[in-house]
Each structure stands twice: as C-alpha cells, then as structure tokens.
C-alpha cells in the first residue's frame, strides 16, 4: 500500500461521461480517457489509468488508486476508507494506492464525493454505504467486461485478488486488462453488498497508509508547504475578542531587512516578509492602537455570573418526561450538585497556517483544513472568482479536533493577505501565542442537577439544567431550532439511563469568547457532570456504582455488556489498598457505546498516578482494529490533559494563557497502561474518534473520589491540588 501525494499524480486525460446513483446522495462519476473515447479496442496502446468510477482508478499494469475525500488528521481514515472500497472491489490489497480527492474535482463531478467535511466521528459511519457501493459497482463492471470478452454468462465470472476468473475454462484476466472496457459500461442500478461473514479485509488489522510518509518525512503538512518565490506572513490579532485595530505605527519595521509590507486588514495586522521569523519579530515592534469595543472588562467572574443568570431567566425546556416536579415534592430523599467545566483550547500540534496565491482569476490554496470544500468556498468568495477557478491542494493535518472544521478563520485571514499581494504565494503562520489566544474554544458550562430517590435509594426523578454558550449559535445560527440548540444537552436529553421522570432544560449564554467544536463537543463535559453525579448518589446511599448503573441501563443491554466487561477486566470488586481507587463511567454518542474504568494511586501532596485505563467499545462494525485501539489511546491522552491541566481563563477581555508553558498537556511519563476491549456487535456503524474521551474524564474523577472521598465538581483537577505523577 502506498499513499500518492496529489502533486505526483499521473496525468488523467479524461472527460465526464455520465453520473448515476445507486443510493440516495451517492453519485458515480464515470470517466473515460480522451484517447480511448473513440474505440475501446485501442486500450492496449494507452498507458493512462482508467477511471472506473469517481472513487476508483485502475492502471493497465494493475495499480489500483482509490480516492479519499475525507481528511486525514491522524485518525486513520486514509486507510479505513480505502478498505471499505477494496473489500467490495475484491482487489489485492498490495495493489491499492491512495490519493486525496480534489474539491475542484468534486464540483466538476457534480458532488460525486458527497461531502469532504471531516469531524464528529463521521468519516466511516456516514460514508461506508456509498464507498462500499462504489467498490461493488466497479467489481460488477469488471466482471461484466470479462464476461463479454469471453462471451460467457456473468454468473460464471468471479472476482478475487484483482482478477476476474472463469472457473469453467480456467481463464482469468487482471483488472488492469479489463479496466478500459469496464469503464465504458453503464453503472449497475443495484448491486448486492457482501455480508459480514464474507469480509476478507474489513475487521482485520492493517498498517496505516499514512505512516511511512510521516516517518520518512515526505508527508506534506501545512507547515511543509513551499512555493517558489513564496512570501511569509506573521499576524497580530486584537487581544480582546470583538476588537479591531484603529491605528498602526510601523515606523520601526518599515525598511528593515526582509520586510515587504505591513497590512492592516479587518481585525488584524499582518507583516509580510521573505522569512517568517523576521516577519514574526517585526510584529513585536509594531505600535498598535486597538478599539476593544467594550469587551475589555470581561473576566472569569463576570462570565461565570453571566452563565448563572441563565438559570434564573434563560432556561428553555429540552426534554420533559413524566412529572418530575410532583415526584420531588413527595420524594424520600433528594440530592443536588453543580458541576463546572471551563473553556478549553484545541492546542493542535500544528498551529494555524495557510498558504494562498491569487493570480488573476485563479486561486491556489494550501490549507490544512478539516473541510477542504468549505475552504474552497471561502477562497472563491474572497477572491471573487468562480469556485471552478480555485485549486485546493490537499494536505495532512497536524491535529484538528474540530479547530480546523467550520471555523476556518485561518483560511479567511490567509486569503485576505493574499488579496493584497496579487500574483505571490503567501504562507501565513500563526505563532503559538496567537493560536492559544485566538481559538474557537470548547464552551464553558455549568450543570445543575437534582435527583429524587425512593426509600431504597433508586432514582425516581432527575432534573438537569445546563447553562452554556452555543456552538451552533456562534458558527451556524441557522441550524438552531426555534432558537434552541439541542447540542449543549447531549448526554442528558438522550441519556442511556432509564428514569421515569426527567426534566432537561438549557439556557443559551453566548459571550464575547468565541466557541467551536472541540473533540467530543458537549460530550466532553456533560458525561463528567452526569457520571460523577451518579457516583455521588451511590456514595450518599451506600450503593455500588457498577450495580447501580446496571439497573439504570435496563433499556441499553449493549452498554450493560460493556459495563460488565470493564468491571470484570478491572477486578472491580477486589479490595484496594488505601489511597488507591477505581472509577467507572458509560456513555453513548456518535452511534457508539463506550464504558471505561480508571484506576489511580494517590501519592503524597495529592500527586496522582493514573495506573490503568480500560475502555470497552461497541461501534457496531469495525473496519481496522488498529485504528480503534489507537483512537482509544489518543482519547486517553487528550482526556487526561484536559481533566488535569486544561482551562482557558479570561482577564480584561483577554485570554490569560499563551503557550504550552501555561497551557500544558500531559507528558509521555504520565501515560498509563491502556487496555482496549473491542466488542463490535454488528448491525450498525458508529464512530470511534471521540466517544472514548466522553467516559475517560468522569471515570478518572470518580476514581479520585473513590480513593480520597473528595467529590470534585469542577475542572481542571489542578485547581483542587491534584497533579499528575
């Protein structure tokens, strides 16, 4: 398997022949090289690869190139998605190559690639149907081409390992020999997909296609882009959200070696030079007067007060079941708690960057983006050119986590700079300080919960109020339903537990601090409040947290099975030494079920050694087990960093943190033993990139509570004196 950079693709002399769809929203764009358009019989003289459909290209020598429309940002879809196609194509895995699909080609093919936006753990679960359909359709056409060549019935021809075989005569033809004839055939109206029992690729471990290039240094990330004659841009954005520059004194910069121009644009200032370091150092010499637009008074206290006001006047019902109010009035016991989660930055490995060139009516964009099709639209709008005139060069991403999805401010800023420098490619790179202080942050939130218990301590009513900024309200206000965003109550309104009387309400409290999608979105905070509150209930009624949850999971047998699995693997019922504790949590998100236990040791001075993490997952079907395991481990790292160290503070309208020195992440020495239990039950397709994170944080906090008796209601843990060992 080889990943082929877009820059070294072979010539694809072809034209659009036809489009057809076998499933809703799926378009097969068939192409035939121009040299072959006249007569299929001339195939032997042509060496160009043939497009069997929009996803599959086969070369005469047998190389099979599969298009990947989604974005590879470390999560493994550059391997998983080709596996989905290859399974139905019946090709030999060693023949397969991978390239990233072009957004411009997607437009030319009438949206053949359906969508390129990558996030919300949707790459496999949203595209598996049409990708497998593409592979099956191509396989059918190759078999049909062979049947016509041999003048035999289609049912007599089978496909295996990149060949079509006629068992009765012992004849066989390679896919390369059949590609031209197959590409000229009509798209089948309906093809049957393979049953799971017949899979030969899916569900089995495979090495990731992106790893060799990332190890040998040939993989191209945004920071690697180099265009001949390229200029560089460093930027300074208003330190207070919502502000803009009023005046810029660049006298100490003008005329300095390597400095080309100082630009004041919109809400930022850019220094363009022949070297990024020079440009970046020059930004420190600028004397900028800012208009803070009245937002320079905000701080943590005022934001917290603003959120709390939502409980008084801003709550709107999201889910009402039964009559919680009446039950509370006659309950044997009630319990209430409040949980707080702070703003969080993404701190991707690669800071925000983008390279753009506007040359006449043509645009080239090198954007490490989770939505390259969105990037194309932004570039076309700013340059004032048709979308067909924009070329987006696909890149690997040095981390995404939602930061590079819809909120593509880095593309907008890059294009605005390029517009002032016509004909020149300009590579804009943010400093780490700009990256930390001008993010679209994970929303802060306050969750207030009350439960009513019967005489045996069982829940008979649960009331949940959430006050938080709305990501959709900031990024996609048109998506709100009657002014209500349901996402901030994810994990509550759709909780897996069965409670007869449930009342969930939400207060939208948007501040000047921009918010965006962060890995697991609201499932990064709501299960923390929900699962830790359940442990509080168990502690107050002297009940076992695993047994208590199991009773509440009466309508979710899949989660109950996962809960049993992690309890057994962690030896839940075995006694622990003093200072040692184990915590548990379960959740459902992205059509995936997860459960986790975390075991900790509390050392002197509240130093915490995270000993062991066990995560069980049921995502229905598994494409590549290696990817699932890696994603679980990744979620452990991301979740532990957030739980112990993650927060963004506001003072005088500005973000306090600026770099990894005060916005740290966990170190390699902090990594616990991680055990993954894969329990695919089949029958559905789920996501794996985010769900494990949702249970890691609450299980960790519950483990500390078990070991110390201290119930923690706000993050990060460092604020309570707990530090990683």
PALUM-415409 format. One record per residue (C-alpha): x, y, z; residue in three letters. Coordinates in steps of 0.001 Angstrom, whole numbers, plus 500000, padded with zeros to 6 digits. Example, Ala and Ser with C-alpha at 12.3 -4.5 7.8 and 13.67 -1.06 7.14 Angstrom:
BEGIN
512300495500507800ALA
513670498940507140SER
END
This chain:
BEGIN
500000500000500000UNK
501297503435499070UNK
499898506921499602UNK
500490509030496494UNK
500772512816497012UNK
498450514814494789UNK
501466516640493386UNK
502813513477491733UNK
499611512035490317UNK
499766510677486790UNK
498075512626484008UNK
494336511935483988UNK
493256512689480415UNK
489557512165480706UNK
486188513759480373UNK
482949513433482258UNK
480969510601480721UNK
477971510079482983UNK
476678510249486517UNK
474404507817488262UNK
473444506923491791UNK
472646503608493388UNK
471958505048496847UNK
470471508435497798UNK
473104511163497699UNK
475694508920496023UNK
476914509916492573UNK
479182507739490471UNK
481042509991488049UNK
482334507796485238UNK
485235508933483094UNK
487000507637480027UNK
490389508924478864UNK
490018511044475750UNK
492416508804473837UNK
490074505904474460UNK
486808507638473691UNK
486696506509470083UNK
487247502802470422UNK
487586500601473494UNK
489589498094471462UNK
492533500502471342UNK
493145500081475072UNK
496401498191474715UNK
498116501226473218UNK
497158503556476054UNK
499055503653479330UNK
496936506133481284UNK
494926504812484235UNK
491216504409483645UNK
488541505811485931UNK
486105503031486691UNK
484120505478488776UNK
484706508580490895UNK
486427506579493605UNK
488440504010491658UNK
491137504323489013UNK
492940501290487576UNK
496195501365485622UNK
496992498806482907UNK
499885497483484968UNK
497467496743487813UNK
497861499622490263UNK
494512500488491815UNK
494175504049493051UNK
491374504836495492UNK
490230508394496175UNK
489874509575499781UNK
487511512521500092UNK
487739512929503865UNK
490666514468505721UNK
493475512539507388UNK
494447514313510608UNK
495910511341512429UNK
492713509365512955UNK
493393506720510300UNK
490658507299507714UNK
493199507353504874UNK
493384503603505465UNK
489862502835506691UNK
488029504391503744UNK
490103502603501064UNK
489490499370502976UNK
485735499887502612UNK
486081500240498846UNK
488644497474498460UNK
486509494958500353UNK
483737495121497761UNK
486106495624494830UNK
487686492227495563UNK
491138493598494852UNK
494509492549496149UNK
495404494912498991UNK
499010495161497800UNK
497780496688494506UNK
495999499556496212UNK
497229503149496241UNK
495572506135497925UNK
495206509772496851UNK
493201512623498352UNK
490246513721496260UNK
490292517265494937UNK
487491519693495965UNK
487572521121492433UNK
487082517637491036UNK
484151517181493397UNK
482499520237491852UNK
483248519040488323UNK
481754515655489124UNK
478540517154490491UNK
479356516439494141UNK
480383512856493456UNK
482330512700496731UNK
479190513734498669UNK
480997515604501449UNK
484572516287502464UNK
483995517783505903UNK
485668515579508482UNK
484582515597512111UNK
482066514308514636UNK
483486510792514090UNK
481513510617510845UNK
484066509559508220UNK
483295505837508313UNK
479732505827509600UNK
478492508429507094UNK
480345507196504014UNK
480564503427504427UNK
477408502799502369UNK
478357504698499224UNK
482016503683499423UNK
481152500002499589UNK
478598500618496836UNK
481333502165494683UNK
483549499135495179UNK
480742496678494476UNK
479635498553491346UNK
483172498618489991UNK
483600494913490682UNK
480352494164488863UNK
481514496170485829UNK
484874494407485743UNK
483154491030485868UNK
480754492166483170UNK
483625493278480942UNK
485281489886481346UNK
482029488041480617UNK
481593489993477395UNK
485202489386476407UNK
484826485639476901UNK
481218485591475680UNK
480039483761478787UNK
477380484420481413UNK
478097486982484098UNK
477245484447486771UNK
480152482295485593UNK
482688485027486365UNK
484005485638489860UNK
486433488230491183UNK
489298487773493597UNK
492625489486494295UNK
492369491986491405UNK
491435489361488809UNK
488269488074487185UNK
488179484297486888UNK
486180481983484667UNK
486360478772486668UNK
484907476516483965UNK
487664477260481459UNK
490393478245483886UNK
490783481615482169UNK
491451484829484055UNK
492057488482483327UNK
493610491134485526UNK
491736494291486479UNK
494336496258484525UNK
493485494339481364UNK
489765494874481907UNK
489752498488483107UNK
489166500202479759UNK
486242498013478775UNK
484768498144482252UNK
484944501945482343UNK
482834502126479192UNK
479965500106480703UNK
476870501637482299UNK
476663501870486071UNK
474652498979487511UNK
471356500067489023UNK
471645497784492013UNK
474429495656493394UNK
474423493483496466UNK
476929494255499194UNK
478841491467500889UNK
477665490017504169UNK
479994490499507108UNK
480740486778507112UNK
482323487130503661UNK
484629490028504551UNK
488303489399503914UNK
489693492893504654UNK
487265494616506993UNK
487626493819510659UNK
491243492768510288UNK
494270494852511333UNK
496158496698508608UNK
499098499076508744UNK
498072502668508171UNK
498899504051504739UNK
499971507449506045UNK
502594506152508458UNK
505528505512506062UNK
505387509036504643UNK
505079510541508107UNK
508047508531509330UNK
510344509276506388UNK
509352512941506228UNK
507742513003502784UNK
504212513639504095UNK
503211517230503435UNK
501566519246506188UNK
500652522904506016UNK
503919523876507677UNK
505830521979504957UNK
504403523937502022UNK
506989525717499914UNK
506178527506496668UNK
508929529130494586UNK
509040532864495257UNK
506826532479498310UNK
506475535232500893UNK
505665534739504563UNK
503162536449506839UNK
503008536749510616UNK
499899538218512190UNK
498719540089515273UNK
495028539888516132UNK
493219542124518590UNK
493943540654522040UNK
490352541359523106UNK
487646539393521293UNK
485499541619519130UNK
488087544413518873UNK
489914545812515854UNK
492958547996515094UNK
492416551753514984UNK
495943552802514007UNK
499274551095513341UNK
502664552741513680UNK
505103550615511678UNK
507980553106511621UNK
510324550725513459UNK
509542547989510926UNK
509479549810507612UNK
512676549329505635UNK
514036546546507790UNK
515786543699506026UNK
513358541204504519UNK
510190543111505435UNK
507975543583502382UNK
504794545161503694UNK
502704545819506807UNK
498990545278506229UNK
496071546395508382UNK
493069544261507499UNK
489767543868509271UNK
490543542871512895UNK
494231542016512477UNK
497594543304511334UNK
499962541265509145UNK
503651541662508467UNK
504724540170505136UNK
508364539301504596UNK
510814536976502895UNK
511245534945506096UNK
508662534069508721UNK
510922534639511710UNK
511764538123510511UNK
508092538867509955UNK
507191537488513379UNK
509879539510515156UNK
508719542609513304UNK
505177542215514697UNK
506635542865518163UNK
507888546280517038UNK
504505547479515801UNK
502710550113517861UNK
499037549247517505UNK
496103551137518947UNK
493092548870519417UNK
489375549523519751UNK
488204546886522223UNK
484549547634521524UNK
483714547498525223UNK
484741543856525661UNK
487853544547527747UNK
486009544264531080UNK
485128540573530810UNK
486813538087533140UNK
486209534661534614UNK
483985536069537341UNK
481714538067535059UNK
481416535159532625UNK
480538532785535463UNK
477915535247536724UNK
476501535580533208UNK
476130531807532936UNK
474444531601536340UNK
471916534256535351UNK
470683531817532741UNK
469258529602535463UNK
467025532478536564UNK
465583533686533303UNK
467056531833530322UNK
466095528177530742UNK
464084526568527961UNK
462672523042528088UNK
464509520460526001UNK
463027517197527274UNK
460199516608529733UNK
459189513098530625UNK
456718512262533386UNK
456131514819536133UNK
459433515470537880UNK
458093518419539883UNK
455352516350541507UNK
457715513482542276UNK
460229515781544002UNK
457572517062546377UNK
456962513576547762UNK
460434512046547487UNK
462004510181550395UNK
465317511899549683UNK
466719514464547275UNK
470258515313546299UNK
471627518281544329UNK
475013519263542872UNK
476552521779540497UNK
479343520989538016UNK
481544523422536124UNK
483655522866533004UNK
485982525616531723UNK
486741526930528265UNK
489358524754526540UNK
491754525458523673UNK
492490522901520965UNK
496294523336521000UNK
496776521295517846UNK
500338520129517225UNK
500489522301514115UNK
499457525931514800UNK
497000527534512395UNK
498518528193508988UNK
497547528524505359UNK
499266529373502082UNK
497357531229499368UNK
498022532718495969UNK
495677534852493881UNK
496956535191490332UNK
494443536962488125UNK
491243534968488277UNK
492991531813489551UNK
493462530840493198UNK
495742528232494737UNK
495179527321498370UNK
497275525074500573UNK
495034524759503631UNK
495344522120506388UNK
491575522038506699UNK
489017519565508042UNK
486684520805505316UNK
488605521396502060UNK
485343522005500204UNK
484476524716502741UNK
487965526183502274UNK
487376526312498528UNK
484138528252499003UNK
485778530772501336UNK
488647531309498897UNK
486303531802495937UNK
484177534322497823UNK
487121536441498989UNK
488893536350495621UNK
485638536994493762UNK
486160534119491328UNK
484095531067490380UNK
484665528007492534UNK
485963526183489478UNK
488903528602489436UNK
490117527579492889UNK
492588524735493407UNK
492799523415496958UNK
495961521366497445UNK
495199518583499901UNK
497460518221502936UNK
497829516138506053UNK
496754517880509238UNK
498891518256512326UNK
495836517754514502UNK
492297519002514069UNK
489974518138516984UNK
487326520430515452UNK
489544523528515282UNK
490025523244511527UNK
486418522428510670UNK
483723525032510161UNK
485549527873511917UNK
488106528451509158UNK
489320531858510259UNK
492858530922509245UNK
491734530431505626UNK
489909533756505626UNK
492894535652507029UNK
495268533960504607UNK
493093534868501625UNK
492740538486502769UNK
496530538772502927UNK
496981537111499522UNK
494452539508498025UNK
496776542385498964UNK
499768540586497403UNK
498493539587493922UNK
500497537036491998UNK
502574535978495027UNK
502074532919497183UNK
501989533989500837UNK
502415531491503651UNK
500694532706506807UNK
501705531020510067UNK
500320531852513492UNK
502623531930516477UNK
501656529549519261UNK
500543532581521269UNK
498131533629518519UNK
496918530040518275UNK
496147529745522001UNK
494688533229522407UNK
492511533269519257UNK
490876529871519232UNK
487250528816518952UNK
487152527315522433UNK
485286524392523945UNK
482370526140525704UNK
482438526660529431UNK
479345525260531134UNK
477502524970534419UNK
475305521941535018UNK
472902521862537948UNK
471311518531538808UNK
468753517309541318UNK
467502513771541849UNK
464608512393543804UNK
465179509000545421UNK
462793506441546829UNK
463269504607550140UNK
465727502163548547UNK
467836504959547068UNK
466698504422543483UNK
466175507401541181UNK
462566508286540547UNK
463129511766539095UNK
466050513678537619UNK
466159517399536913UNK
469038518812534832UNK
469651522472533979UNK
472508523480531671UNK
473863526984531071UNK
476488527268528363UNK
477425529096525166UNK
476042527567521996UNK
478488526446519313UNK
475751526446516695UNK
474626529868517878UNK
478115531163517028UNK
479020529170513911UNK
475689528086512390UNK
472821530091513875UNK
470504528996511055UNK
470721525449512431UNK
469009526401515707UNK
465504525044516148UNK
463138527746517366UNK
466112529480518908UNK
467112526401520921UNK
470355524482520483UNK
469932520835521483UNK
473646520014521393UNK
474543521549524795UNK
472294518941526418UNK
473860515993524585UNK
474246513171527066UNK
471301514426529155UNK
468263514674526872UNK
469403511432525180UNK
470944509772528214UNK
471211505985528233UNK
469687505611531693UNK
466030504828532200UNK
464417507305534597UNK
460638507654534669UNK
460582511360535388UNK
463096513539533569UNK
463287517304533129UNK
466129518744530991UNK
466429522477530310UNK
469016524674528626UNK
469963528345528842UNK
471934529684525876UNK
474527532121527207UNK
476825533333524429UNK
479665535636525438UNK
482332537509523501UNK
484580534447523812UNK
484268532538520511UNK
483335528886520900UNK
483593525993518497UNK
483611522247518129UNK
486140520547520404UNK
486792516812520417UNK
483570515095521596UNK
481940518581521778UNK
479463518663524696UNK
480110515006525430UNK
483494516184526688UNK
481754517831529659UNK
478201516556530159UNK
479130512928530956UNK
481579514364533515UNK
478656516011535302UNK
476248513100534809UNK
478512510182535668UNK
480132511902538659UNK
476716512845539995UNK
475648509202539805UNK
478669508300541919UNK
477592510978544389UNK
474187509351544612UNK
475805505957545170UNK
478063507338547904UNK
475159509019549699UNK
473032505855549599UNK
475869503346550138UNK
475373501569546809UNK
477873500100544358UNK
478375502362541274UNK
478537499466538805UNK
475470497701540164UNK
473574500988540379UNK
474309501843536755UNK
473380498388535623UNK
469856498819536999UNK
469517502123535178UNK
470673500537531878UNK
467663498264531635UNK
466871499567528132UNK
470503499548526929UNK
471795495953527026UNK
474800496861524835UNK
476030499388527383UNK
475309496958530205UNK
477542494389528480UNK
480345496908528116UNK
479946497898531757UNK
480248494263532799UNK
483340493867530599UNK
485289496768532117UNK
484189495819535633UNK
485475492305535134UNK
488727493396533487UNK
489442495898536266UNK
488610493394539029UNK
486084495921540268UNK
485043494009543363UNK
488558493280544580UNK
489631495339547620UNK
492184498117547055UNK
494891499445549327UNK
494385502797550983UNK
494982505650548569UNK
494068503568545562UNK
490739503866543761UNK
488926502830540624UNK
486171504786538872UNK
483681503900536171UNK
481630505667533500UNK
479481504756530491UNK
478136506742527563UNK
476579506605524120UNK
477497509052521368UNK
478036509054517608UNK
476043505816517403UNK
478694504136519552UNK
478596502666523058UNK
481545503020525439UNK
482425502165529030UNK
485610502781530981UNK
487297502183534290UNK
490268504194535520UNK
492475503131538417UNK
494595505669540296UNK
497009505831543188UNK
497091508971545318UNK
500659509770546327UNK
501828512414548843UNK
500861516050548163UNK
497851514990546088UNK
500050513651543306UNK
498029511262541161UNK
499449508246539393UNK
496992507038536763UNK
497780503345536799UNK
495423501707534393UNK
492670502664531940UNK
490303500100530475UNK
487924501106527679UNK
485317498844526111UNK
483703499959522876UNK
480903498750520613UNK
480791500708517354UNK
478781498068515504UNK
481238497140512775UNK
484987497636512929UNK
486970498465509801UNK
490538498422511152UNK
491038497271514764UNK
494414499025514884UNK
492706502349514272UNK
490126501780517006UNK
492814500928519545UNK
494889503966518547UNK
491875506248518859UNK
491114504946522338UNK
494685505637523417UNK
494526509073521812UNK
491338509881523731UNK
493053508871526969UNK
495867511352526308UNK
493500514115525249UNK
491106513495528137UNK
493766513287530846UNK
495355516511529617UNK
492004518278529751UNK
490998516834533130UNK
494209517659534964UNK
495526520718533154UNK
493065522162530662UNK
491490525582531069UNK
491310528941529392UNK
490944531955531680UNK
489783535437530727UNK
491104538630532291UNK
490411542149530971UNK
488726540575527973UNK
491885538651527015UNK
492949535037527240UNK
495461534625530054UNK
497240531558528660UNK
499639531960525766UNK
501728528838525171UNK
502381525329526447UNK
504163526839529431UNK
500798527894530884UNK
498504525793528697UNK
500227522421529192UNK
499468518902528035UNK
500443515649529727UNK
503920514233529153UNK
504922510773527974UNK
505924509823531512UNK
502318510352532625UNK
500895507766530221UNK
499050504937531985UNK
498580501377530831UNK
495644501391528411UNK
493634498266527654UNK
491124498292524817UNK
488231495856524719UNK
486665495771521255UNK
483134494344521329UNK
481571495001517905UNK
478023493654517905UNK
477318494360514226UNK
474185495749512646UNK
475213499427512728UNK
478130501741512018UNK
479441504049514728UNK
482327506457515195UNK
485443505871517278UNK
487457509110517274UNK
485563510855520076UNK
483347508518522182UNK
486189507129524376UNK
487009510669525520UNK
483494511067526898UNK
483991508345529525UNK
487654508893530362UNK
487212512153532274UNK
484302511064534517UNK
485871507677535231UNK
489101509436536221UNK
487338511898538533UNK
485295509080540052UNK
488484507117540693UNK
489960510046542614UNK
486698510344544550UNK
486828506663545459UNK
490443506900546590UNK
490106510128548594UNK
486435510570549411UNK
486560514032547799UNK
483833514661545245UNK
485138517085542627UNK
482624519345540894UNK
484818521457538630UNK
487764521061536310UNK
490702521124535929UNK
491847518859538737UNK
494929521010539255UNK
492646523668540719UNK
491926521205543535UNK
495610520493544120UNK
495763517231542134UNK
498824516913539928UNK
499955514170537580UNK
502727511912538836UNK
END
